Amino acid sequence: MSPEQEEALYEFLLDRTEPFTLKQVASAVHAKDLRRFGRLSSDIARLIRTQRLAFEVGVNKWITRAGCFAGARFAITPTRIELLNGILIPGHRCVPFANPTLLPFEWTFFWNDSPLPSTSTEADPEEIYPYYSLYGEEFAPQYIAQENSENEKAFNADPYEDPPEVSITTLDMRRFYRETGFVPGDKIVARVRDWKNAAFTLEHVSNDEWSESDLQEWLRVAEEGFTKSFETVGIDCATEEQIAWAFFCGGQRMRDVPSYPLDDFIYEKTDKIETVQFGIESRFWYAGKEIPDFKELHGIHTQSDETPIEAMLFQSDIPISEFVVQSYVRDSLYRNDTDITEIMQRIVPSSIKMSRWNLEMLAAYIIETSEEFEKTYSIFSDQKTGPIRQRVAELHTAVIDLAARLKTSGIDARWLPKHSFIILSQIQQHASLIMENLDIDDEEHEGELNAVDNSLESMGDTFQDVKEMIDKSLDNYRRSNITLVKFGSVQDADWRSVQISIGGTDIWRRLVAPSTITLTDLHDLIQALFSWKKLFEHCFIVDMQESHGNWLDGDNSIKETLPLSVFIDAGLSEIIYEYGTRWTVKIMLLSAYIAASDEKTHCTMGENAAPPEKIEGPLRFRRFISALESTQMPERETAKEQLGGDFKLDEFDIHACNEQIKRIAERIHDVVSPG
């Protein structure tokens, strides 16, 4: 498709409200540009499906978001702070019922057929973030920064610290609240008036107007909608897109009232859907169900008809567009280094093996592009953009190289930090998008360059953190395998690497221990690793326990005097530890490990602070974590009381962790090596 044809397609999708066929959309696009009509229909169909630009309702038949959400109604519950100040913060409230190309401050709201006035509200960013959390908590600062140039400057001043205060556009709701007799607990019903231009009509609904049975029916439909959306589009798309598909899959009932506000549904009402960490981003997923990692980089193809260069690179696990290759060429001009070999190695690191034919094809493309760019390139006009492009190119090359090394290392994926390839994929996608956008022919606004620079700083830090953990995992894995080869077979190895994860969370620990430790020892280690106090009953479960009656006590629980070696010899790689009625801990028995003569059981790595055991499971724990960021004082204070006033999720001190298990380790090794 030509650029003119793609533009025509997007215009069609923005304006169309009735279901349409492939023939209809192809005719509309072809009317704007007569080129390549033979492949136009297939290109359009492929682009709509791969980019999820519309909802499919039949064979080559779709409905746009504008058509799906036309006239839809949904609920909003103002917070006490909003009621006290006579405002409403649009934030994420109208997702997915607003055109996503428009930001919340660009939305328009009507009451009594007149537009509601807007006002500005100043506050600490921490108080505003919860109103944008459905976009993904990590993206909330970006939405607020885009409100105005002052916010942008404030956030760009320091990438590691939030500004003390920001200003956002809010609705002046004083008259609405006063004349409708609005009281806490009442709701606002918003109806989509114009999806394309993000216009809504508001009305008041009292707290007792909707029946509980109607709300419960909507809750059931909403849970089914999200479940169907997971099956349809999976998890590798933005939260806003996940929400849009959930409301489509949930049908007309989900797009009407009585209903719960979407944020109330996600954070308070459902126990089947939750917000989860997906690499370095947030997604919605089945509550308590782990997200499998990728096995390689998953790139995004924005072209409906990839070029031969793009196809060739993709086959070599370099999922980039030609624009990224061109950005590497511009970077070489900025470096004053036009050595084709050097440029090639930045695009295709030595860890990736490519055929001579493909290398020659890429080299020819680079030479041709370089000769073309040299005609107009000026290093003087590239002084601001060039350094940023150089840094992001180096980061992109490093990510591609590390992913390639991981794929060819032969490492058991369970040795790697959680979501290693997901995180690398996300960094690679962001880096390649930046490279595409840093075009010397388009002068970037200085504020935009500052934002890119800050984003790049954060991406670089994240990459270094995950790289250090991956390198450590690779070293441990190689050491284990080299030692096994040097000193004996796997059967001779009397130690194991064991990973212990709390189900439904991103909290895990990895330790190395003798395979002779018993389940009793493991119980003590788990309690110490997570700073728990043995307040509840526990039991161990394995898949094969029914066929191994000699493993069981009289009450059908696993005998805790059994050593890990029994389960390893039986071919098991996973044991479940149930603690109380709410906590499930997964124990993964990883590769064999030969320890040094004086080595003792110890934790080698981990992530995040463990939840207090008294909390009623992972879903309640996550809601307390969200409440810590809440602007509503009662919820925040309750969360602090339950979690502890100084609780910080992202803090994990491996030295303190090893101190906690030190006494247990000494007892274990006194038994293993007496005297």
N, C-alpha and C positions, 0 to 999 in steps of 0.2 A: 504493500500500500504506500502511496505517496503521502507526504506530510499534509497536503491539502485534503486527501481522502480521510486520513485519520482525524483531522479537525472536523470534517463534515460528519464523521461517525459520532464524535463526542457531542456535537451540536444536536444531532438527531436524538441521542440518548437523554440529553437534558430536557428537550422539549416534548418528547413523546410520552403520553400518559396511557394510551391504549395498547394492548398486546400487539406485537408485530412479528412478522415472519422474516426469514432471511431474504426473501425476494424483495420485500418492502424496504428493508434497510439498505440492501445493495443498490436498489434503484435510486434512493435518496442520496447515497454517497456518490454513485456514478454520475449523478446530475451535476455535482460540483467539480468533478475531474474525470475526464473520459479515458484516462490511461489505464492499462492493465485490467480490462474488464473480465478477461477470461479467468483470472485467479481471484478476482475481487471477492466473490461470495465466500470462497473457502478461507481467504485471509480474514475477512470480517468475522466469520464464525469462530475461527481459531482465536482471534484476539478477544472476542467477547467471553469465550470460555476460559482462556488462560488467565485473563485479567479480571474475570468475574464482574464484568461491566453491567450485566443484567441477569435477572432470574429466569431460568429456563422453565417453561410451562408446557413444553411439547417438543416434538422433533423439529429442530430449527425454528422454534417459536419461543419468544421471550416477552417479559414485561420489565420495564425499567423501574428504577427506584421511585421516580416521579409518579409512575402509574401505580406501583404497589402501595405507596404510602399516601396517595391522594385522599384527603378527607379523614385520615386516621386520627384517632383520639388516644391520648395517654395522660397519665396522672403525674403531678408534681406535688411534693410536700415541702413547703417552705420550712426552714429551720427556725428555731427560736431567735437566733441572731438576726435572720432576715426579717422576721416579724417585728422585732424590737426596733430595727433601723428603717422599716418601711421600704425594703428593697427585695429584689429577687435576682440571684446570680444565675444567668443562663447556663454557664459552664457546660457540663455534659448533659443537661436535662433533656435536650431535644434530639439526642442521638437515638436512633438513626433516621429521624423524621425530617432532618434538614440536609440540604445539599452539602456534602462534605468539603466542597471547594470553598465554602464560606465559613469564616470563623465565628465563634459565638457572639462576639461584639458586633457582627454584621447582621445578626438575625433581627427580625421585626416582630413585635407583638401587638395585638389589637384587643381592646375591650370595649364593649358597646359600640363596635364598628369604628372606633377611633384608635389611632396608634398610641400606645403607652409611651410616655416620655422616658428618656434614659437619664442617668446621672452617673457620677463617678464615685467610687468607693476606694478609700485607701486602707490598707491593712498589711500585716505581716504575711508574707507568702505562705507560711505554714498554715495559716487560718483559711487560706483560699484553695490550697491544693485539693482537699477532699471534694470540692465541687467540680473538679476536672479528672477525677481518678478513673472514670470509665474509659477514658482515652488510653489508660495505662499510666500508673503513677510516675513513671520515668519521663513521660511526655508532658505532664502538667506544667512544669516551668516553661516549656517551649510555647504552649498556648498562651500563657500569661505574658510572656515576653513579647509576643506578636500583637498584643493589645495596642501598644503605642511605643514611640521611639524612646521615651524615658525608661520604660520597663526594659526595653532591649539593651540600653546602655547599662542599666543597673545589673542585669544578669551577666552581661559580657565583662563587667569590671573584674569579676573573680569567678572562674569556673567551679571553684570548690566551696564557695560560700554563697548562700542566698542573700539578696539585698535585704536591708532592714524593713523596707516598705515598698509596696508597689501599688499602682492604681489600675483598677479595672472598671469596665463599663457595666453598670447594673441597671435594672429597671426600677423606675420610681413607682412603687406600688402603694404609696400612702393612701391615695384616694380609693384604689381598688380594695385594700384591706378594710378601710373605714366604711365605705358604703355597702360592702357585702356582709359586714358584721363578722369578718374572718376571725376565727379563734384557733389557738394551737390544736392540731389534730385534723383540722379541715384540709381539704385538698384543692388544688387548681387542676382543672381539666383543660388541656391544650389540644386544639384541633388544627391539623395541617391545612392551612389556607392556600399556600403556594410553596410547593417543595423546592422548585428551582431557585426561588428568591428567598427561601427560608423565612416564610411569614406564617404566623400562628395566631389563632384567636383563643383567648383565655376566658374561662368562666369559673365560678365558685361552686364547690360541692361540699356540703357539711359532712362532718365526721360520721353521722349516723345514717346517711342517705343510702349507702351501699350495704347489702347484706353480706354476712360472712361467707355464706355458701357461694355467692357470685365471685367473691375474691379468691376463694379456694379453687374454684373452677379455673379462673384465670391463672393461678399459680401452677396448676397441673398442666395447662396448655403451654405456659411459658417454659416449664422444665422440658416438655416434649419438644418445643421449638428449638431450644438450645441443643438438646441431644441430637436431633435430626441435623442441625447445622454442623455439629462436630463430625457426623458421618459424611456430610456433603463436602464441606470445605476444610475439615481438619483443624489444625491449630496453627499452621504456618501462614497466618495472615493477621493483619492488625485487628485490635480489639473492636474498633468501630465497624470493621467489615464483618467480624464474627457476630456482632449484635444485629447488624442489618439482615444477615442470613437467618438468624434465629427468629426475628420477627416475620420474615417471609415464610419460613418453615412452620411457624406456629399458626399460620392462617389468619383469617379475618378476626377471629375471637381475640387473638393476642394483640391485634391492632385496634382494640376498642376498649371502652370502660364498661363496667367497673374493673379496675386493675390496680395493682400496686405500682408505685413509681419504680422504674428500673433499678435505681441505686438501692432502694429498700429491698427489692427482690434479691439482688446479688449479695448484698452485705448482711441481710438480716433474716429473710424469709425462707430461702431455699436451703435445703441440706443436700442437694444433688449437684448443684453447679457452684463453682468457686473460682476465685482469681488465683492463678498460679504463676510461678516464676518460670518463664520460658527463655532460658539462656540469660540475657541481660535485659529482657523485656517482660511485660506482663501479658497474660492471655487468660481466657476463660476455658475451663475444662471440667471433666467429671470430678466431683468431690472425692478425694482420697485415692484417685487413680493416677499412677505415675505416667509421666510423658516419656516415651522412648526417645533415645538420642538418635541423631543421624549417624550414618556411617561414612559420610563424605560431605564436602561442601554442597550446600543447596543454594544455587544462585537464582536470581530473578531475571527472566527474559522479558524485556519490555517490547521487543519487536515481534510482530506477528509472523514475519517472514525473515528468519535469521539469515545472515549472509554466510558465505562459505568460510570466511575467517572466524566468525562467531561460532559456527558449528564445529569447526576444527578445534578451537580452544576449549569449547564445552566438552568435547570428547576427551580432552586431556585434563578434565577437572579444573578448568579455569573458566568459570561461568561469567564472562564479561561481554560487553558490547564493543563494537568497533570504536565507539567514542572513548572508551577507556584506553584502548590501544593508542588512539590519537593523543590522549592526554599524556601518555608516556612519551610520545614523540615530542610534544611541546615541552615536557620536563627536560628532555635531552638538550633541547635548544637553550633552555634557561641555564642548564649546567655547562653549556658550551662543550658538550660531549656527544658528538654525533657518530660515535663508533657503533656500528650496527650490532656487533657482538654484545656490547654492554647493554644496549637497549633490549635486545632479545633476552638476556639473562634476567633483566628486571621483570619482564613480562612472563617469561617461562624459566623459573628457577631451575638450577641443576638437578634438584630432587625429582623433577618431572622429566620423564623420558618421552621424546617426541620423534617421530620418524623424520628421516632426512627430507623427504618430499614435503612434509608439513612445515618443517623449519624453513625450507627454501621459499615456500609460499608466503609464510609470515614475513620473512626478510624482504621479499619483493614488495609486499604491502607497506612495510615500514619505510623502505627507501623511497617509494613513490609518494607516500604521505609527507615524509620529511622534506623532499624536494619541493612539494607544493607549499608547505608551511613556511619554508625559508624565504619565500618571495615576499611575505608580508609580516613576518615575525620581527618584533622589536623588543629587545631585552629591557629597554628603558620603560616601556609601558607595562612590562610584566613584573615590575619590582615588588608590587604588593601581593599579587596572586602567585608568582613563581615560588616563593619559599613555602607557601602552604601546599601548593601542588606537589612540591618535592617531598614534603613530609608525609603526605597522604599516600603518595606513590610508594615510598619506602615501607610504610605500614602495610599497604596492600600486598606488596611483594612478600613481606615477612609472613603474612597470614597464609597466602597461597603455599609458600614453602613449608610452613609448619604442618598444614593440613596434608600435604603430599607426603611428608616424612611420617606422619602418623599412619596414613593409609598403608604405607609399604613396610611399616615396622613389624607387623605381625603381632602387635600387642593385643592381649585380651582386653576388649573395650571396658570390662568391669574394673580394670586397673586405673582407668582414666578418671579425672574429675568429672562430676556430673555435668551432662550437656556440653561436653567439650566441643563437638562439631557444631552444635547449635550456636554456641557463643561465637565460634570462629566464622560461621556462616553469616551471622548478623553483623559482625565487624566488617567482613569482606563486602557485604551488600552495601553497608553505609559508606565504606571507603570508595567503592566503585561508583556509587551515586555522586559523591563529592567530586570525584575525578571527571565524571561526565559533565558536571555543572561548571567546573572551573575552565571555562572556555575563554581564551585570551581575546576573542573577538567581541565578547560581551563584558563591558566593564562592570565589575561587581561593586555594589555599595559597600562602603567601608564597614558599616555595622554588620552587614551580612558576612563579610570576611572575618570579622572578629568572632561572630557566632560560630562560623565554621572552624576557626582556630581553636576556640574553647571546646567545641565538640570533638575535635581531633585530639586534643590533650586528654580528654576523658577516655576516648577510645584507645589511645596509646597506653594509658595506665591499665585499663582493663585487659588489654592484650598481654602486657607484661606480667600481670598477675596470673592469668590463666596459663601463659607460657611457662612460668616458673613451676606451677603445679603439674603441668603436663611433663615438663622435663624431669621433674622429680619422679613422677610415675614411670616414665621411660627408663630412668636410671635404676629404679627398684626392680622393674620388670627384667631388664637386661642382667642385673646383678643376680637375680634369682635364677634365670636360665643359664647364665655362664657358670654359676656355682654348681648348678645341678649337673652340667656337663663335666665339670672338672672333678667334682667329688662323688658323684653317684647319680642314680636315677631318681625319678620323681618319688618312687616308693621309699627311697632312702631319706628323703627330706622329711624332717620331723617338725617343721614349722609351717604356718599358713599366714597369708595376708587375709584379713577378715574385714569386710566393710559392713558397718552397722548404720542403718538409716531409719529415721522415724517416718512411718508412712504418712502420706498427705502433706509433707513438709519438705523443705530443702535443707534439712538438718541431718548431717551424717558425720561419722567418724570412721577412720581406718586405722586398724592396729595390726601388729604382727605378734603372733603368739604360738607356743608349741601346740601341735595337734593333739597332745595328751591332756590339754585342759578339759575339764568336765563342763557340763551345762550349768552346774552350780557355780563354777568359776566364771562362766560367761554371764550368768545372771548378775553376779557381783560387779563384773566389769562394766556391763551396760548401765547399771545404776550409777556407778562412779563416773562414767564417761558423760552422762547427761545430768550429773549432780542431783539425782533423785534419791529419795530417802526410804524406799521400800514400803510405801504406804498402802499398796494394793497387792492383791493376789496376782500371780503370774503363771504362765505355762508356756511350754515350747511345742510347736507343731511342725511336722514335716510331711511331705506328700506321701511318703511310703510307709507311714506308721501303721496303717491297717494291715499291711502284708508282713509286718515285723512285730509279731506279738511279744517277742522277747524284749522289745524296746519299752514296753508299756508297764506302768504301775497298775494297781488294781482299779484305779479310777480312770483308766484310758489316757492318762497324761504320760508324756515321755519321761522315762527315768532320768533324773538329773545327775546321776552318778556316771552316766555314759560319757566317754570322751568324744571330742570332735572327730577323731580318727575313725570311729565307727560309721559316721555318716559320710565321711569322705570315701571310705572304702566301699560304701554302698552306691557311690556315684552321685550323691546329692551335692548340689551347689548352693542350696538355699534353705535356711531355717527361719521359721516365724516365731517371734517372741511376743505373746499377748500379755499386756500389762494393764490390769484393771479391765474395764469394759470399753475404754475409749482409745487406748494407745496400742498401735500395732507396729512392731519394730522388725524390719527385714534384716536378716543376717546373711550376707553373701560370702561363701567360702571361695576365695580367689586362688591364684596360683600357689604352688608350693614355694617355700622360702627356706633357705639354709642360713641360719643365724651364725654370727660370730660366737666364739667360745664364751665370751662374757656378756653376751646380749641378753636382755630381759624384755618381757612383754612391754610394749609401749605403743602409744598413738603416733602415727606418722603424718597424718593430715586430717583435716575436717573443715566444716563450714557451718557458720551461724550458731547463735546461742540456743541452748535447749530450752523448751518450754517448761514451766513449773508443772510437776506431775498432777497437781490438784485440778488443773484446768480440764474441762470435759472434752478432750480430743482436739484434733487438728483444725476442724472447722471453727470451733469456738476460739481457739488460739489465734487463727488468722484474723478473726473479727476483732479480737482485742488489739492485735497489731495495727489494724486499720484505724481503730478507735484512738490510738495514740496520736494519730495525725488529725483527728476530728476537731472541728470547731465547736462542737457541743460539749460543754463542760462535764455534765454527768457521765457521759460515755467515756470521756477521756480519763476522768478520775477513777471510774470503775476499772478501766484497763490497767492503769498504774497500780491500783490496789492488787489486782489479780496477778500481774506480771512482775511486780516489784518496781519501785520508783526509779531505779537506775537501769532497767532492762533495755538493752539495745540488741536488736535481732542480728545485726551484721558483725557482732563481736564474738570472736572465738580465740581463746588464748591456749595454744597447744602446750605451753609450758605448765600452765595451771592445770590443764587436763591431765598431763602425765604425773603431776604431783598427786592428783586425786586418785589415780590408779596405782600409785607407787606401792602402797602397802599390800594391795591385792597381788601385784606382780611379784613382790618379794615372797609372799606366801606360796604362790604358784611355783616359783623356782626353787624354793626350799623343798617342795615335794618332788619336783622333777629332778633336781640335782642335790640330794641331801648331803650335808656335811661340807 
